[in-house]
């Protein structure tokens, strides 16, 4: 351990400025280690005929991967196919920018079955937060095509199997709920 004097403090006067400095430091380090991030944030929205927001998706892309930070639809927009359209557009944009995989996380009370239906593979989870629920982590290998064809025997399949053995599903009942 280094002999640097210092102390841990809670930033109260300007946490936003400190957050920016922390991010700048991490991004600088990451670029030095792995090259340019090629970061892009894409916001997709669903709007009604009057232009009112019904939902959307936030996609973060960097290096050769993309991350679905958020997908939300208002109650009246659910079950109308918008979620599938958002996912497909996010995947299309991720492929076009050169992402080889796309990943996300969701809670057991949100939509794990929806993501599985779209070819996402669960590779880990955390149970008990919030109480009685769990958080699930998903990944999908993106092919060079927009047809969503699933590849078998890929390194992603191997990685998923290794992680599943190391991190058993925290909520075995969720697989049953996803199929219902």
C-alpha positions in Angstrom: 0.0 0.0 0.0 1.2 3.5 -0.9 2.3 5.9 1.8 0.2 8.9 0.6 -1.4 10.9 3.4 -5.1 11.6 3.0 -8.6 11.1 4.3 -12.0 10.1 3.0 -14.6 12.8 3.1 -18.2 13.2 2.0 -18.4 16.0 -0.6 -21.1 18.4 0.5 -20.2 21.9 -0.9 -20.1 20.9 -4.6 -20.5 17.2 -5.2 -21.4 17.8 -8.9 -18.0 19.4 -9.6 -16.2 16.6 -7.7 -18.2 14.0 -9.6 -17.1 15.6 -12.9 -13.4 15.5 -11.8 -13.7 11.8 -10.7 -15.2 10.9 -14.1 -12.5 12.9 -16.0 -9.9 11.0 -14.0 -11.4 7.6 -14.8 -12.0 8.4 -18.5 -8.4 9.6 -18.8 -7.1 6.4 -17.2 -9.4 4.2 -19.3 -8.2 5.9 -22.5 -4.6 5.4 -21.5 -5.2 1.7 -20.9 -7.6 0.7 -23.7 -7.6 3.5 -26.3 -10.3 5.9 -27.3 -13.7 5.2 -25.8 -15.8 6.3 -28.9 -18.5 7.2 -26.3 -21.9 8.0 -27.6 -25.2 8.4 -25.7 -28.3 7.8 -27.8 -31.8 8.7 -26.5 -34.7 7.0 -28.3 -38.3 8.1 -27.5 -41.8 7.0 -28.2 -44.3 9.8 -28.7 -48.0 9.9 -29.3 -49.7 11.8 -32.1 -49.6 15.1 -30.1 -45.9 14.7 -29.4 -46.3 13.6 -25.7 -43.6 11.3 -24.3 -44.8 7.8 -23.9 -41.5 6.2 -23.1 -38.0 5.5 -24.4 -34.6 4.0 -24.1 -31.2 5.4 -23.3 -28.2 3.6 -25.0 -24.6 4.2 -24.0 -22.0 3.0 -26.4 -18.2 2.8 -25.8 -15.3 0.8 -27.2 -17.0 -2.3 -28.8 -20.0 -2.6 -26.5 -23.3 -0.9 -25.8 -25.3 -0.7 -22.6 -29.0 -0.1 -22.3 -29.1 2.2 -19.3 -32.8 2.5 -19.2 -36.0 1.4 -21.0 -39.3 2.8 -19.8 -42.8 2.9 -21.2 -45.8 4.6 -19.7 -48.7 2.3 -18.6 -50.7 3.1 -21.7 -47.8 2.4 -24.1 -47.1 -1.0 -22.7 -48.1 -4.2 -24.6 -48.3 -2.2 -27.8 -45.0 -3.4 -29.3 -43.0 -0.3 -28.5 -40.6 -2.1 -26.2 -39.6 -4.5 -28.9 -39.3 -1.7 -31.4 -37.0 0.2 -29.0 -34.8 -2.8 -28.4 -34.5 -3.6 -32.1 -33.6 0.0 -32.9 -31.0 0.1 -30.0 -29.4 -3.1 -31.3 -29.4 -1.8 -34.9 -27.6 1.3 -33.8 -25.2 -0.6 -31.6 -24.3 -2.9 -34.5 -23.9 0.0 -36.9 -21.4 1.7 -34.6 -19.4 -1.6 -34.3 -20.5 -2.9 -30.9 -20.0 -6.6 -30.5 -22.3 -7.0 -27.5 -25.1 -5.2 -25.7 -25.8 -5.5 -22.0 -28.3 -4.3 -19.4 -29.7 -5.0 -16.0 -33.3 -5.2 -14.8 -35.2 -6.1 -11.6 -37.4 -9.2 -11.2 -40.5 -7.0 -11.0 -39.6 -5.2 -14.2 -39.1 -7.2 -17.4 -36.6 -10.1 -17.3 -38.8 -12.3 -19.5 -39.1 -9.5 -22.1 -35.3 -9.4 -22.5 -35.0 -13.2 -22.6 -37.6 -13.3 -25.4 -35.3 -10.9 -27.3 -32.3 -13.2 -27.0 -30.6 -11.7 -24.0 -28.8 -14.3 -21.7 -28.8 -13.8 -18.0 -25.2 -14.0 -16.6 -25.6 -12.9 -13.0 -27.9 -11.5 -10.4 -28.2 -10.1 -6.9 -31.1 -11.1 -4.6 -32.7 -9.3 -1.7 -32.7 -5.7 -3.0 -35.4 -4.6 -2.9 -36.7 -7.0 -0.3 -38.2 -10.1 -1.9 -36.9 -9.2 -5.4 -33.7 -9.5 -7.3 -31.6 -7.7 -9.9 -30.6 -9.6 -13.1 -27.8 -8.9 -15.5 -28.1 -9.7 -19.2 -25.9 -9.7 -22.3 -26.5 -10.4 -26.0 -23.8 -11.0 -28.6 -24.5 -8.8 -31.7 -23.8 -10.3 -35.0 -22.8 -8.2 -38.0 -26.3 -8.7 -39.4 -29.5 -7.0 -38.3 -31.5 -10.3 -38.3 -30.7 -11.1 -34.6 -29.5 -14.6 -35.5 -28.2 -16.3 -32.4 -24.7 -17.8 -32.6 -24.0 -21.0 -30.8 -20.7 -22.0 -29.5 -19.3 -18.5 -29.4 -17.0 -17.2 -26.8 -20.0 -15.3 -25.3 -21.8 -18.6 -24.8 -18.8 -20.0 -23.0 -18.4 -16.9 -20.9 -22.1 -17.0 -20.0 -21.8 -20.6 -18.9 -18.7 -19.9 -16.7 -20.4 -16.9 -15.0 -23.6 -18.9 -14.5 -21.7 -21.6 -12.7 -19.9 -19.0 -10.5 -23.0 -16.9 -9.9 -26.1 -19.1 -9.5 -29.4 -17.5 -10.2 -30.5 -15.6 -7.0 -34.1 -16.1 -7.8 -34.9 -19.5 -9.3 -38.6 -18.6 -9.3 -38.0 -15.7 -11.8 -37.4 -18.2 -14.6 -40.8 -19.6 -14.0 -42.4 -16.1 -13.8 -40.7 -15.1 -17.0 -42.4 -17.9 -18.9 -45.8 -17.1 -17.5 
